[in-house]
Amino acid sequence: MKKNSIISSTQEQAVGSWINYINDLRIQKLVENISNQKNNLNNAINTLKNTTSTINREIISTNRGGQLGIHGFIAEVAECGINNAREQVIGNKNNCIWINDNGATDLILNGTNIQQKFCISNFSLNAIAEHLKMYPDYIKNGGKYMIPKDHYEKIKYLLSLSEKEAYKTLSSTSENTINEWRRVHNVFEKGDISLKDLMASNFEYGDVKKEKIHSSLKKEETKFRAQDKKIREKYFEESKPTFREASNVANLSATLEGGTEFVISILNLKNTGKRLSQFTEEDWKFVAKETGIGILKGEVRGYTVYGLTNFANTPAALANAICTSSFGIAEQLYLLRKNIIDEKQFLNNSEVLCLDVTVSTLSSVIGQVLIPMPVLGTIVGNSVGMLIFENIKTILNKKEYEMLSNYIKELDYLKSTLEKEYQNEIEMLQNELNKFINVLTNAFNPDYELALKGSIELARLSGISEENILKNINDIDNYFMS
């Protein structure tokens, strides 16, 4: 039974330690994710600051491109900075490179060569046509053109309208006029470029003007901070305990405890001298019953320990101890209600059970401290602690048995001796009492002669000296006449 007790308590403590390890992993992952996200946000903000500094230092302060061209250079630097910052804030690597050589390609975005055009004329399409004249194979070689976001949306809308729809929908006074529709369609009807060759910038045309670029980048910073907050909230939600995880924990706990009970029940039967081949139907029913109880207890233990550790801030070792002791006391309560044990036995058994659970818990905690490895420290600590405790209990039980045996012998001897002494004293007291009653009766007898003799005897029994006792008529006369 000692071996079975140690196996069972070790399995129970292992489950508690494993659940605690799962909880720790979740918290560690949350801390790690929050720390990484902090770095991600800092990287994104620093990229925006560097982008602003580059625009101020290399574009605005030098008036690069002049009055007409400065707009485009600002857009190139800003586009590169924003794309990289957007990747950084979610923990990805930079995806954009600013070429900065006034050549055919302004940016390389996700491996694609990009020529950026921010021109007011015909939604930047005329500038694209001019670039294609200089580099006719640019699109064939995989290049794309990036235009302002508002230009791209307008082009897309105008291309979606047929001529009939355009005349019906557009008027000469609307924002998108018939003339704009014609100019856009003329460019695409030539076949040199299609909508798929265009990309929308992260900025609208007006966002990258030199007097507005700083506020545009500030808005992006605000968006990044809001995005960072959502990411942190997502990590926090992911770190919370879930019913699904609790179910997985309970299922594994049920499997472990059921398997342990299966092994223990077979060992118990084998200890009676039976081989597996000799097990009867009743034996296997016993094994199945014990295994089923173990599975049920394991599932309850999994849910209980998981719930207490995550929702009641209870240490795993204590939660497991509460669960184990509850099972044991519930079993003793069942035996009490069935009158199999009395109230005294119930209290004694419950105390012993709680002591066992306490020792198991303390041993597991000490083992985890001495061996700071998940689950392993708990298993070793519990096994060693419970083995020592069981041996101590065995030794104490032997000593207690010897002490109790000697105590019982002493009580028996003392009882017999006291009974004899008590009986002798009772007899002596009875004799003295009889004498006293006789003397007392004679002392107050109506016959004065008997009364005189009784009084003399009473005086002697009372300890009065002989010279002071009135023994006859002369002594009485002399006493009263003197």
C-alpha positions in Angstrom: 0.0 0.0 0.0 3.0 2.3 0.6 4.1 2.0 -3.0 0.6 2.6 -4.3 0.2 5.6 -2.1 3.4 7.2 -3.4 2.6 6.4 -7.0 -0.9 8.0 -6.6 0.3 11.1 -4.8 3.1 11.6 -7.3 0.7 11.4 -10.2 -1.6 13.9 -8.5 1.2 16.4 -7.8 2.5 16.0 -11.3 -0.9 17.0 -12.7 -0.9 20.1 -10.5 2.7 21.0 -11.5 1.9 20.5 -15.1 -1.1 22.8 -15.0 1.0 25.4 -13.2 3.6 25.1 -16.0 0.9 25.7 -18.6 -0.2 28.8 -16.8 3.4 30.0 -16.5 3.9 29.4 -20.2 0.9 31.6 -21.0 2.1 34.4 -18.7 5.7 34.1 -20.0 4.4 34.3 -23.6 2.3 37.4 -22.8 5.3 39.1 -21.2 7.5 38.2 -24.1 4.9 39.4 -26.7 4.4 42.7 -24.9 8.1 43.2 -24.6 8.6 42.5 -28.3 5.6 44.7 -29.3 7.1 47.5 -27.3 10.3 47.2 -29.4 8.2 47.0 -32.5 6.4 50.2 -31.7 9.7 51.9 -30.9 11.2 50.8 -34.2 8.2 52.1 -36.1 8.2 55.5 -34.3 12.0 55.8 -34.8 11.5 55.0 -38.5 9.0 57.8 -38.8 11.4 60.2 -37.0 14.2 59.2 -39.3 11.8 59.7 -42.3 10.9 63.2 -41.1 14.6 64.0 -40.5 15.5 62.8 -44.0 12.7 64.8 -45.6 13.8 68.0 -43.7 17.5 67.4 -44.3 17.7 66.1 -47.8 14.6 67.4 -49.5 13.0 70.5 -48.0 16.2 72.2 -46.8 17.9 71.7 -50.2 14.7 72.4 -52.1 15.4 69.2 -54.1 13.5 69.1 -57.4 12.6 72.7 -57.2 9.1 74.1 -57.0 7.6 71.3 -59.2 9.7 68.3 -58.3 10.0 68.6 -54.5 6.6 67.2 -54.1 7.6 63.9 -55.7 10.8 63.5 -53.7 9.0 64.0 -50.5 6.5 61.3 -51.6 9.3 58.8 -52.2 10.9 59.2 -48.8 7.6 59.3 -47.0 6.3 56.2 -48.9 9.4 54.2 -48.0 9.3 55.2 -44.4 5.6 54.5 -44.0 5.8 51.0 -45.6 8.8 50.1 -43.4 7.1 51.5 -40.2 3.9 49.6 -40.9 5.9 46.3 -41.2 7.9 47.1 -38.1 4.9 47.8 -35.9 3.7 44.2 -36.4 7.1 42.8 -36.0 8.1 42.2 -39.6 11.3 43.3 -41.4 11.6 46.3 -43.7 10.0 45.8 -47.0 10.9 48.9 -48.9 14.2 50.5 -50.1 14.5 54.1 -51.4 16.9 54.0 -54.4 17.6 57.7 -54.5 19.5 57.8 -57.7 17.1 59.7 -60.1 17.0 56.5 -62.2 14.1 54.4 -63.6 13.2 53.0 -60.2 12.4 55.1 -57.1 11.5 52.3 -54.7 11.8 48.6 -54.3 8.8 47.4 -52.5 8.5 43.7 -51.6 11.0 42.9 -54.3 9.1 44.9 -57.0 10.6 47.9 -58.8 8.4 50.9 -58.3 8.4 54.2 -60.2 6.4 56.8 -58.2 4.5 59.6 -59.9 2.8 62.3 -57.9 1.6 64.7 -60.6 -1.6 66.7 -60.8 -1.9 66.4 -64.6 -4.4 63.7 -65.6 -4.1 61.9 -62.2 -0.4 61.3 -62.8 -1.1 59.3 -66.0 0.7 61.7 -68.3 3.9 61.5 -66.2 3.7 57.7 -66.4 3.4 57.9 -70.2 6.5 60.1 -70.4 8.4 57.6 -68.2 7.3 54.7 -70.5 8.8 56.6 -73.5 12.1 56.7 -71.7 11.9 53.1 -70.4 9.5 51.2 -72.7 10.3 47.8 -71.2 9.8 49.0 -67.6 6.4 47.2 -67.1 7.6 44.1 -69.1 10.5 43.8 -66.8 8.2 43.6 -63.8 8.1 47.2 -62.8 5.0 49.0 -61.5 3.9 52.6 -61.2 2.7 54.1 -57.9 0.4 57.1 -57.9 -1.5 59.0 -55.1 -4.2 57.0 -53.4 -6.9 59.5 -54.4 -5.7 59.4 -58.1 -5.8 55.6 -58.1 -9.4 55.6 -56.8 -10.5 58.1 -59.4 -8.9 56.2 -62.2 -10.5 53.0 -61.1 -13.9 54.6 -60.9 -13.7 56.3 -64.3 -12.5 53.0 -65.9 -15.5 51.2 -64.4 -17.9 53.5 -66.4 -18.9 52.8 -69.9 -19.4 55.8 -72.3 -23.1 55.6 -71.9 -22.8 55.5 -68.1 -20.3 58.3 -68.1 -22.6 60.6 -70.1 -25.5 59.7 -67.8 -23.7 60.0 -64.6 -21.1 62.7 -65.1 -21.7 66.3 -66.0 -19.5 69.2 -66.9 -19.8 70.6 -63.4 -19.0 67.4 -61.4 -15.7 66.5 -59.8 -15.2 63.7 -62.3 -16.1 65.3 -65.6 -16.6 63.8 -69.0 -13.3 65.3 -70.2 -11.5 63.4 -67.3 -13.2 60.2 -68.3 -12.0 60.7 -71.9 -8.5 61.4 -70.9 -8.2 58.4 -68.7 -9.7 56.1 -71.2 -7.5 57.4 -74.0 -4.4 56.5 -72.0 -5.6 52.9 -71.2 -7.0 52.3 -74.7 -3.5 52.7 -76.2 -2.6 49.4 -74.4 0.7 50.5 -73.0 -0.6 50.3 -69.4 -3.4 48.6 -67.5 -4.9 49.1 -64.1 -2.9 46.2 -62.7 0.3 48.0 -63.6 -0.7 50.8 -61.1 -0.4 50.8 -57.3 -2.0 53.2 -54.8 0.3 55.0 -52.5 -0.3 55.2 -48.8 -0.8 59.0 -49.3 -3.2 61.2 -51.2 -1.8 63.9 -53.5 -2.2 66.6 -50.9 -0.7 64.7 -48.0 2.9 65.0 -49.1 3.1 68.7 -49.8 6.0 70.2 -47.9 3.7 72.3 -45.7 1.6 69.2 -44.8 4.0 66.3 -44.8 4.8 66.6 -41.1 1.2 66.5 -40.0 0.6 63.6 -42.3 3.4 61.6 -40.7 2.1 62.6 -37.2 -1.3 61.1 -38.2 0.5 57.9 -39.2 2.2 57.8 -35.8 -1.2 58.1 -34.1 -2.4 55.2 -36.2 0.6 53.2 -35.2 0.0 53.8 -31.5 -3.7 52.8 -31.9 -2.6 49.7 -33.8 0.0 48.9 -31.1 -2.8 49.1 -28.5 -5.0 46.7 -30.4 -2.1 44.2 -30.8 -1.3 44.4 -27.0 -5.0 43.8 -26.2 -5.0 40.9 -28.6 -2.0 39.4 -26.8 -3.7 39.9 -23.4 -6.9 38.2 -24.6 -4.8 35.3 -26.0 -3.1 34.9 -22.6 -6.4 34.5 -20.7 -7.4 31.0 -19.6 -10.0 29.4 -21.9 -12.6 26.7 -21.6 -10.9 24.8 -24.5 -7.6 24.7 -22.7 -9.3 23.7 -19.5 -11.0 20.8 -21.3 -7.6 19.7 -22.7 -6.1 19.8 -19.3 -9.0 17.9 -17.8 -8.9 15.2 -20.5 -5.1 14.7 -20.0 -5.5 14.7 -16.2 -8.3 12.1 -16.5 -6.1 9.9 -18.7 -3.2 10.1 -16.3 -5.2 9.4 -13.2 -7.2 6.7 -14.9 -4.1 5.1 -16.1 -2.5 5.3 -12.7 -5.5 3.6 -11.1 -5.5 1.0 -13.7 -1.9 0.1 -12.9 -2.5 0.2 -9.1 -5.6 -2.0 -9.3 -3.7 -4.6 -11.3 -0.8 -4.5 -8.9 -3.2 -5.0 -6.0 -4.6 -8.1 -7.6 -1.2 -9.4 -8.5 -0.1 -8.9 -4.9 -2.7 -11.5 -3.9 -0.8 -14.1 -5.9 -2.8 -14.0 -9.1 -1.3 -13.7 -12.6 -2.9 -11.7 -15.3 -4.0 -14.9 -17.1 -5.8 -15.9 -13.8 -7.8 -12.8 -13.5 -11.5 -13.5 -13.4 -14.4 -11.5 -14.7 -14.9 -10.0 -11.3 -11.3 -9.0 -11.2 -11.5 -7.2 -14.4 -14.7 -5.5 -13.3 -12.8 -4.3 -10.3 -10.0 -3.0 -12.5 -12.5 -1.2 -14.8 -14.4 0.3 -11.8 -11.1 1.6 -10.2 -10.0 3.0 -13.6 -13.3 4.7 -14.2 -13.2 6.3 -10.8 -9.7 7.5 -11.5 -10.7 9.0 -14.9 -13.6 10.8 -13.2 -11.4 12.1 -10.4 -8.7 13.1 -12.9 -11.2 15.1 -14.9 -12.5 16.9 -11.9 -9.0 17.5 -10.7 -8.0 19.0 -14.0 -11.0 21.4 -14.1 -10.6 22.3 -10.4 -6.9 23.0 -10.3 -7.1 24.9 -13.6 -10.0 27.0 -12.3 -8.5 27.7 -8.9 -5.1 28.7 -10.3 -6.5 30.9 -13.1 -9.6 32.4 -11.5 -9.0 32.4 -7.8 -5.2 33.2 -7.8 -4.6 29.9 -5.9 -1.1 28.3 -6.1 -1.2 25.1 -8.0 0.2 23.0 -5.1 -2.5 24.3 -2.8 -5.2 23.9 -5.4 -4.2 20.3 -5.9 -4.1 19.7 -2.2 -7.6 21.1 -1.8 -8.8 18.8 -4.5 -7.1 15.7 -3.2 -8.2 16.2 0.4 -11.8 16.9 -0.8 -11.8 13.6 -2.6 -10.6 11.8 0.5 -12.9 13.5 2.9 -15.9 12.9 0.6 -15.0 9.2 0.6 -14.9 9.1 4.4 -18.2 11.0 4.6 -19.7 8.4 2.4 -18.5 5.6 4.7 -19.8 7.5 7.7 -23.3 7.9 6.1 -23.3 4.2 5.3 -22.4 3.5 9.0 -19.3 1.6 7.9 -17.2 3.9 10.2 -18.3 5.9 13.2 -17.8 9.6 13.8 -14.5 9.1 15.7 -13.1 7.1 12.9 -14.3 9.7 10.4 -12.4 12.5 12.2 -9.3 10.4 12.7 -9.2 9.2 9.0 -9.8 12.8 7.8 -6.9 14.1 9.9 -4.5 11.4 8.7 -5.6 12.1 5.1 -5.0 15.9 5.4 -1.6 15.2 7.0 -0.7 13.0 4.0 -1.8 15.6 1.5 0.1 18.3 3.4 3.3 16.3 3.4 2.9 15.5 -0.3 2.3 19.2 -1.1 5.3 20.4 0.9 7.5 17.8 -0.6 6.5 18.7 -4.1 7.1 22.4 -3.5 10.5 21.8 -1.9 11.4 19.5 -4.8 10.4 22.1 -7.4 12.6 24.7 -5.6 15.6 22.4 -5.4 15.1 21.1 -9.0 13.8 24.1 -10.9 12.6 22.0 -13.9 8.8 21.9 -14.7 7.1 18.8 -13.3 10.3 16.9 -12.8 11.1 18.7 -9.5 7.6 18.1 -8.3 7.8 14.4 -9.1 11.2 13.8 -7.4 10.2 15.9 -4.4 7.0 14.2 -3.8 8.4 10.7 -4.4 11.3 11.3 -1.9 9.2 13.2 0.6 6.4 10.6 0.7 8.8 7.7 0.8 10.5 9.2 3.9 7.2 10.0 5.4 5.8 6.5 4.9 8.9 5.0 6.5 8.6 7.4 9.4 5.0 6.5 9.8 5.9 2.8 9.8 8.5 3.4 12.5 6.1 5.6 14.5 3.4 3.0 14.2 5.7 0.3 15.6 6.7 2.5 18.5 3.1 3.6 19.0 2.1 -0.1 19.1 4.7 -0.9 21.7 3.8 2.1 23.8 0.1 1.3 23.6 0.8 -2.4 24.5 2.8 -1.4 27.5 0.3 1.2 28.5 -2.6 -1.3 28.3 -0.6 -3.8 30.4 0.0 -1.1 33.0 -3.6 -0.1 32.9 -4.7 -3.8 33.4 -2.2 -4.2 36.3 -3.2 -1.0 37.9 -6.9 -1.8 37.5 -6.6 -5.2 39.2 -4.4 -3.7 42.0 -6.8 -0.8 42.6 -9.8 -3.1 42.6 -8.3 -5.2 45.4 -7.2 -2.1 47.5 -10.6 -0.5 46.9 -12.4 -3.7 48.0 -10.3 -3.9 51.2 -10.9 -0.3 52.0 -14.6 -0.7 51.5 -14.7 -3.6 53.8 -12.7 -1.8 56.5 -15.0 1.2 56.2 -18.0 -1.0 56.4 -16.8 -2.6 59.6 -16.0 0.8 61.2 -19.3 2.1 60.1 -21.1 -0.8 61.7 -19.2 -0.3 64.9 -20.1 3.4 64.9 -23.8 2.7 64.3 -23.9 0.2 67.2 -22.2 2.6 69.6 -24.4 5.4 68.5 -27.4 3.3 69.0 -26.3 2.3 72.5 -25.4 5.9 73.4 -28.9 7.1 72.9 -30.7 4.0 74.2 -33.7 4.7 76.4 -32.2 2.2 79.0 -29.8 4.5 81.0 -27.5 1.7 81.8 -27.0 0.8 78.1 -26.9 4.5 77.3 -24.1 4.9 79.8 -22.1 2.1 78.4 -22.8 3.4 74.9 -21.7 6.9 75.8 -18.4 5.6 77.3 -17.7 3.6 74.1 -18.6 6.6 72.0 -16.2 8.8 74.0 -13.4 6.3 73.6 -14.0 6.2 69.8 -14.0 9.9 69.7 -10.6 10.0 71.2 -11.4 11.3 74.7 -8.8 10.3 77.3 -9.8 7.7 80.0 -9.4 10.2 83.0 -12.0 12.4 81.4 -14.6 9.7 80.8 -17.4 9.3 83.3 -17.6 5.6 83.8 -20.0 5.2 86.8 -22.5 7.0 89.2 -19.7 8.1 91.5 -17.8 9.7 88.6 -20.9 11.5 87.5 -21.7 12.7 91.1 -18.2 13.9 91.6 -18.2 15.7 88.2 -21.4 17.6 88.9 -20.9 18.2 92.7 -17.3 19.4 92.6 
